[in-house]
Amino acid sequence: MTNQNNTMPDTSTMSLYHKATCPFCLRVRWAMQRLGIDLELRSTADPEHRSDLLAGGGQTMVPCLRIDHPDGQTQWMYESADIIDYLKSLNDQN
Ligand SMILES: N[C@@H](CCC(=O)N[C@@H](CS)C(=O)NCC(=O)O)C(=O)O
């Protein structure tokens, strides 16, 4: 799959914590499709992902984009609108 610039942003250090039935998660997954961005999806129906999200991000709310930065820091981005803006900005950088 290609995005508008025919280059794919590197999303290998990111994962989206989500729930299949959550409308806010659906918005993010639609935006991913539209932007041609592929991310590892981690359903919080899986107790291990849910507890990782709570331990790392501090809340079980989804969607949450996990970004593992090269300096070892892990960022937990909640709020569907912020996640979508961030994904759009990745495409702008390519
Ligand atoms: N303002 C948030 C709302 C997200 C939200 O309300 N998510 C629900 C699921 S649809 C949730 O995770 N609720 C809390 C929980 O399950 O712990 C966004 O836009 O991402």
The ligand as an SDF file (V2000), in Angstrom:
LIG
                    3D

 20 19  0  0  0  0  0  0  0  0999 V2000
  -11.7720   11.4450   24.0220 N   0  0  0  0  0  0  0  0  0  0  0  0
  -11.3350   10.0870   23.8220 C   0  0  0  0  0  0  0  0  0  0  0  0
  -12.4440    9.1300   24.1910 C   0  0  0  0  0  0  0  0  0  0  0  0
  -12.0030    7.6660   24.1890 C   0  0  0  0  0  0  0  0  0  0  0  0
  -12.9880    6.7770   24.9220 C   0  0  0  0  0  0  0  0  0  0  0  0
  -13.9570    7.2430   25.5460 O   0  0  0  0  0  0  0  0  0  0  0  0
  -12.7320    5.4740   24.8560 N   0  0  0  0  0  0  0  0  0  0  0  0
  -13.5370    4.5260   25.6070 C   0  0  0  0  0  0  0  0  0  0  0  0
  -13.9060    3.3260   24.7380 C   0  0  0  0  0  0  0  0  0  0  0  0
  -14.9780    3.7960   23.4140 S   0  0  0  0  0  0  0  0  0  0  0  0
  -12.7050    4.0320   26.7680 C   0  0  0  0  0  0  0  0  0  0  0  0
  -11.5790    3.5880   26.5660 O   0  0  0  0  0  0  0  0  0  0  0  0
  -13.2150    4.1780   28.0130 N   0  0  0  0  0  0  0  0  0  0  0  0
  -12.4450    3.9180   29.2210 C   0  0  0  0  0  0  0  0  0  0  0  0
  -12.0160    2.5340   29.4590 C   0  0  0  0  0  0  0  0  0  0  0  0
  -12.5360    1.6010   28.8190 O   0  0  0  0  0  0  0  0  0  0  0  0
  -11.1480    2.3330   30.3070 O   0  0  0  0  0  0  0  0  0  0  0  0
  -10.8350    9.9190   22.3840 C   0  0  0  0  0  0  0  0  0  0  0  0
  -11.3000   10.6540   21.4980 O   0  0  0  0  0  0  0  0  0  0  0  0
   -9.9530    9.0770   22.1430 O   0  0  0  0  0  0  0  0  0  0  0  0
  1  2  1  0
  2  3  1  0
  2 18  1  0
  3  4  1  0
  4  5  1  0
  5  6  2  0
  5  7  1  0
  7  8  1  0
  8  9  1  0
  8 11  1  0
  9 10  1  0
 11 12  2  0
 11 13  1  0
 13 14  1  0
 14 15  1  0
 15 16  2  0
 15 17  1  0
 18 19  2  0
 18 20  1  0
M  END
$$$$
